[in-house]
């Protein structure tokens, strides 16, 4: 077992009880992201029908999370510009606790129409935050040089150890990652992941998650033996229970899960019904030993948008 190079950061929380969600007010198929997202599918339904279905799924998801004690803050998406993927706010913003030494982070996005999603002022207002500009780390300038790092899509945080896992792709530049780590004192674990047809996986959070006491990870997707060994060793060092999934399960969004805490201190493991349906009985038992499962029924958002439950949630640690 490899020894940790990053000490445990005392009192830094791995999970939160508050999430930001952005309503899909102009949701639709995004042609600008399709070439890099094999999870995205173009259905020949009318755009109004797709939008209507996405809004219904979103509203039901918000209600279900709130019924399970999760604090959900909803922000409208921008409609003055084209924002078909605004329902996935975790790609442009992340929040961090003061004890972590970071405030709010803004990220560089590959698709130009996704850059329209950034609305820090509006988000801070709905969250009731007075964000000091000096506490905002803005990496969006990397877009000028064609380097991208799409938030907690690209980055899977082990916040307690200040370690970040990142799968290199067209949406996850290692140069942008190095800049992030230099400014935040995080240590990076870099790897390359591939799908069932050996296509590059575009976001790290499709491959893995890290919760308070478990990690769902598709080690099978990491073809390089050394990289796979390093990822596994780092997870073992962190002390989490490793729940391995197959490539088929990864393509059903089983890696795209997020653990949060309810207002009563109960752990909730959020995933889509698509993911829940393909987890095995034993895997569900392992997950349930860590927290209650909350499955969101979001087939339109998953199919058209190519992202799942975790992508819809930006964790808030600064309240």
MOTA-V910642 format. One record per residue. N is the residue number from 1. SS is DSSP state (helix for helix, strand for strand, loop for the rest). Layout:
# MOTA-V910642
n=N ss=SS
n=N ss=SS
This chain:
# MOTA-V910642
n=1 ss=loop
n=2 ss=loop
n=3 ss=loop
n=4 ss=loop
n=5 ss=loop
n=6 ss=loop
n=7 ss=loop
n=8 ss=loop
n=9 ss=loop
n=10 ss=loop
n=11 ss=loop
n=12 ss=loop
n=13 ss=loop
n=14 ss=loop
n=15 ss=loop
n=16 ss=loop
n=17 ss=loop
n=18 ss=strand
n=19 ss=strand
n=20 ss=strand
n=21 ss=strand
n=22 ss=strand
n=23 ss=loop
n=24 ss=loop
n=25 ss=loop
n=26 ss=loop
n=27 ss=loop
n=28 ss=loop
n=29 ss=loop
n=30 ss=loop
n=31 ss=loop
n=32 ss=loop
n=33 ss=loop
n=34 ss=helix
n=35 ss=helix
n=36 ss=helix
n=37 ss=loop
n=38 ss=loop
n=39 ss=loop
n=40 ss=loop
n=41 ss=loop
n=42 ss=loop
n=43 ss=loop
n=44 ss=loop
n=45 ss=loop
n=46 ss=loop
n=47 ss=helix
n=48 ss=helix
n=49 ss=helix
n=50 ss=helix
n=51 ss=helix
n=52 ss=helix
n=53 ss=helix
n=54 ss=helix
n=55 ss=helix
n=56 ss=helix
n=57 ss=helix
n=58 ss=helix
n=59 ss=helix
n=60 ss=helix
n=61 ss=helix
n=62 ss=helix
n=63 ss=helix
n=64 ss=helix
n=65 ss=helix
n=66 ss=helix
n=67 ss=helix
n=68 ss=loop
n=69 ss=loop
n=70 ss=loop
n=71 ss=strand
n=72 ss=strand
n=73 ss=strand
n=74 ss=strand
n=75 ss=strand
n=76 ss=loop
n=77 ss=loop
n=78 ss=loop
n=79 ss=loop
n=80 ss=loop
n=81 ss=loop
n=82 ss=loop
n=83 ss=loop
n=84 ss=loop
n=85 ss=loop
n=86 ss=loop
n=87 ss=loop
n=88 ss=loop
n=89 ss=helix
n=90 ss=helix
n=91 ss=helix
n=92 ss=loop
n=93 ss=strand
n=94 ss=strand
n=95 ss=strand
n=96 ss=loop
n=97 ss=loop
n=98 ss=helix
n=99 ss=helix
n=100 ss=helix
n=101 ss=loop
n=102 ss=loop
n=103 ss=loop
n=104 ss=strand
n=105 ss=strand
n=106 ss=strand
n=107 ss=loop
n=108 ss=loop
n=109 ss=loop
n=110 ss=loop
n=111 ss=loop
n=112 ss=loop
n=113 ss=loop
n=114 ss=loop
n=115 ss=helix
n=116 ss=helix
n=117 ss=helix
n=118 ss=loop
n=119 ss=loop
n=120 ss=helix
n=121 ss=helix
n=122 ss=helix
n=123 ss=helix
n=124 ss=helix
n=125 ss=helix
n=126 ss=helix
n=127 ss=helix
n=128 ss=loop
n=129 ss=loop
n=130 ss=loop
n=131 ss=loop
n=132 ss=loop
n=133 ss=helix
n=134 ss=helix
n=135 ss=helix
n=136 ss=strand
n=137 ss=strand
n=138 ss=strand
n=139 ss=loop
n=140 ss=helix
n=141 ss=helix
n=142 ss=helix
n=143 ss=helix
n=144 ss=helix
n=145 ss=helix
n=146 ss=loop
n=147 ss=loop
n=148 ss=loop
n=149 ss=strand
n=150 ss=loop
n=151 ss=helix
n=152 ss=helix
n=153 ss=helix
n=154 ss=helix
n=155 ss=strand
n=156 ss=strand
n=157 ss=strand
n=158 ss=strand
n=159 ss=loop
n=160 ss=loop
n=161 ss=loop
n=162 ss=loop
n=163 ss=strand
n=164 ss=strand
n=165 ss=strand
n=166 ss=strand
n=167 ss=strand
n=168 ss=loop
n=169 ss=strand
n=170 ss=loop
n=171 ss=loop
n=172 ss=strand
n=173 ss=loop
n=174 ss=helix
n=175 ss=helix
n=176 ss=helix
n=177 ss=helix
n=178 ss=helix
n=179 ss=helix
n=180 ss=helix
n=181 ss=helix
n=182 ss=helix
n=183 ss=helix
n=184 ss=helix
n=185 ss=loop
n=186 ss=loop
n=187 ss=strand
n=188 ss=strand
n=189 ss=strand
n=190 ss=strand
n=191 ss=strand
n=192 ss=loop
n=193 ss=loop
n=194 ss=strand
n=195 ss=loop
n=196 ss=loop
n=197 ss=loop
n=198 ss=loop
n=199 ss=loop
n=200 ss=strand
n=201 ss=loop
n=202 ss=loop
n=203 ss=loop
n=204 ss=helix
n=205 ss=helix
n=206 ss=helix
n=207 ss=loop
n=208 ss=strand
n=209 ss=loop
n=210 ss=loop
n=211 ss=loop
n=212 ss=loop
n=213 ss=loop
n=214 ss=strand
n=215 ss=strand
n=216 ss=strand
n=217 ss=strand
n=218 ss=loop
n=219 ss=helix
n=220 ss=helix
n=221 ss=helix
n=222 ss=loop
n=223 ss=loop
n=224 ss=loop
n=225 ss=helix
n=226 ss=helix
n=227 ss=helix
n=228 ss=helix
n=229 ss=helix
n=230 ss=helix
n=231 ss=helix
n=232 ss=helix
n=233 ss=helix
n=234 ss=helix
n=235 ss=helix
n=236 ss=helix
n=237 ss=helix
n=238 ss=helix
n=239 ss=loop
n=240 ss=loop
n=241 ss=strand
n=242 ss=strand
n=243 ss=strand
n=244 ss=strand
n=245 ss=loop
n=246 ss=loop
n=247 ss=helix
n=248 ss=helix
n=249 ss=helix
n=250 ss=helix
n=251 ss=loop
n=252 ss=loop
n=253 ss=loop
n=254 ss=loop
n=255 ss=loop
n=256 ss=loop
n=257 ss=loop
n=258 ss=strand
n=259 ss=strand
n=260 ss=strand
n=261 ss=strand
n=262 ss=loop
n=263 ss=loop
n=264 ss=loop
n=265 ss=loop
n=266 ss=loop
n=267 ss=strand
n=268 ss=strand
n=269 ss=strand
n=270 ss=strand
n=271 ss=strand
n=272 ss=strand
n=273 ss=helix
n=274 ss=helix
n=275 ss=helix
n=276 ss=helix
n=277 ss=helix
n=278 ss=helix
n=279 ss=loop
n=280 ss=loop
n=281 ss=helix
n=282 ss=helix
n=283 ss=helix
n=284 ss=helix
n=285 ss=helix
n=286 ss=helix
n=287 ss=helix
n=288 ss=helix
n=289 ss=loop
n=290 ss=loop
n=291 ss=loop
n=292 ss=strand
n=293 ss=strand
n=294 ss=strand
n=295 ss=strand
n=296 ss=strand
n=297 ss=loop
n=298 ss=loop
n=299 ss=helix
n=300 ss=helix
n=301 ss=helix
n=302 ss=helix
n=303 ss=helix
n=304 ss=helix
n=305 ss=helix
n=306 ss=loop
n=307 ss=loop
n=308 ss=loop
n=309 ss=loop
n=310 ss=helix
n=311 ss=helix
n=312 ss=helix
n=313 ss=loop
n=314 ss=strand
n=315 ss=strand
n=316 ss=loop
n=317 ss=loop
n=318 ss=loop
n=319 ss=loop
